Amino acid sequence: ITAGNVDDGKSTLIGRLLYDSDSIHTDQLGVLQKQTKQEGVDIDLSLITDGLRAEREQGITIDVAYLFFATKQRKFIVADTPGHEQYTRNMATGASTAQMAVLLIDSRKGILPQTRRHHRIVTMMGIRHIVLAVNKMDLMGFEQSVFDRIEADYREFAKDANLTTLQAIPLAAVSGDNVLKRSENTPWYKGPTLFDHMDTVSVKEVATRGAAFRMPVQWVGRR
């Protein structure tokens, strides 16, 4: 699952994962390039997941988009979930069947209340593998101090979450820095790329016998 605040780059990151793994059909790629040509860019990767007309008009993710891609090591199902507080229930639905969460943070903003809310939800759903994706590092000049501060803040906040793995990665999803290939813009970062981590992290199921029962309810309508 990918989760984060509005405009943190979730849809763009997933589009980048699909693009870099050659999981976009040629005809689909041509349509996207045609749609974004007027905007002065080669391709808007966020349009790959923002399929609803309302999503494209408002520039936000509303529904959960499930996408599929594969590497030589694994096959992935990615739930691209909304960041807007109004659609947090959709984010919880996406988290209910996930094994790993990629929590995006805009490097310009740092940790926000919605970040904390998403963290609480994914851990409540039993997810113990989290990637802290510090995105839009290009807009902060790829400064190590910015990344280090955000990672330290999150680790302090998440220290009681009993996580199995927590990997922080500096990213620029729009240009692919540290997504598939290691970025030359972050020589100070010695950790794995996002693809490398997703390919190697162990996500074996943990026995939950005797644990509390939780049933995800997305919406309750009263008459």
N, C-alpha and C positions, 0 to 999 in steps of 0.2 A: 504494500500500500504506500502511496505517496500522500503526504498531508502537510499542511502549512497554511500560512495566512494568505489572504487575497493578494495576488500579483507577486508572489514569491517565486514564481516560475515553475510550478509543478507540471503543468501541461507541456511547457517547453522542454522540460527535462525528460519527460516520458517520450515526447516526440524525438528528442535527441537519441534516446536509447533505441527506439525503433529504427531511426535513420542510420545510426552507426552500426547496428546489427543487420542491416540490409533486409529489414522486415517490412518495408513499405513497397507496395506494388508500383511498377513503373507508371501505370495509368493514373493511380492515385497521386503519385508524386507530381505528375504533370499538371493535374487539376490544382493542387496546392500552390505550385509555382505560378500558375496563371492567376489565381486568386490574390496572391500577395505581390504581384509584379507592380501594381499601381502604388503600393506602399513604399517602393524603393528598396525592397529587400529581396533576396533570392527565394526564400521560403520562410513562412511563419510556421514553425514546428508545432505551436500550440494548437493550430487548427486540426491537427490529426486527432486529437482527443476531444476538443470542444465541438461535438457534433450537433448539438441542439441549436436550432435557429436562435433561441433566446440567449444561449451562451455566447454565440458569435456577436450578437447585437450588443450585449452588455459587457462583453470582454471578461466574463468570469465563468468558472465551472459550476454547474448546478447539480447535475446528476452524476452518479458514479459511472465512469467509463472503464470497462474491462478490456485490456489489450494483451496481445500475446506476442512474445518473441523468444528467440532461442540463441544460445551460444553453443560452442562445441562441447561445453560441460553440462549445461542445464537448459531446461525449458522454464519459462517464466509466465505467470499470469499477473499482470499489474493492474491494481485498482487505482485509477486517478480520481481522487476525491475532492470535493469542494473545500475551499478555505473560508468562505463567508460564514459568519456566525449563524446566519439564518438557516444554513444547510448543514449544520454540524451533525444532525441525525443521519444524513447520507454518509458522512465520513465514518460514523460509528458502524454503519452497515458494512462498509468496505473493509473496516478493520476486523470485523467479526470472524473472517475466515483466513486472515493473513498470517504468515509466519514471520515476516520481517517488515519493519516500517522505515520508510525514508522520510524523515522530518526535515522539511526545507525551511531555511531561515534566510531572509534578505539581509545581506551583510551590512546594508545601510541602516537597518532598523534594530537588529539584534533580536533578543527573545521578547515576545509580546504575549499578552494574556491568552490569545488563541493558541500560541505555541504550547503553553502550559496545559491548556484544555485538551489539546490533541495528545500530548504526552500522557495525561491521565487516562484518556480513553483507550489508547493502544495498550497500555500496561494493564488496565482493567480487563481488556479482552484477552490477556494472556500472552501478548507479544513480548518476547525477551531479547529480540535482536533489533537494534535501532542504528540507523545511519543518520548522523547529523550532517545534513547537506547544507553547508554555508554557501549559498548561491549568490550570484551577481558580484563576485569578487572583482570582476573587471571594472565595476563602477567605483571600487574603493582602491584602485591601483594595485590590487593583489597584495595588499599590506599584511604581513604576517601578524602584526599586533592586533589587527581587527579580528582575524580568525582566532587567534589565541584567546582573546577576551571572550568571544562568543562561546567557544568550546568550554572555557573554564566556568562561565556562568551556567551553562547547561549541565555540566557534570556536577556542579554543586546542587543544582535543583533536582537532579535525577539520582542522587547518591543513595536514596532509600528505595529505589524502584526494583532492586534485585535483578538487574539486567544481566544477561549472559554475555552479550557483546554490545559495545557502543563504539562505533567508528566515526570520527569526525573527518570530513573531507571538504577542502575548499574547491568550489566549482564556479564555472561560468557556463551554464547550460546552453546559452545561445550560441556560443562559439565552440563548445565541446571540451573546454579545459577540465582535465582530470575526470572525464566521463569514461571514454574508451582509452584514450592515450594520456600519458603523463604530460602535464603542461610545463612548458619552458618558462611560463610566467610565475611559477611557484617552486623555485629551486630549493626553498627552505622546507617544503613539505616532503617527508620521507615515507608516508604511508601509501596504501594501495589506491588505485583508481576505483571509481564506482563499479565498473564492470569486474575488475579483479576481485573486489571484496564480495560482490554478489555471487561470483562463481565459486568462491572458496569457503564462505562462511557455513558452518554446520548448523542446519536447522532441523535436526531430528526432533520428533515429537517428544515432549516430556509427559510422563504419566501424571494424570490429574485425578486419580482415584481419591475420593474423600474431599475433593475441593468443592467450593461453593458453586451451586448451579446458577448460571447467568444466561438469560435468553435475550438476545438483542431485539428490541422493539423500536422500529423506525418511526412509527406515527400512531397516535391514539386519537380517533375521531369520536366525539360524543354527540349524541342526537337529543 
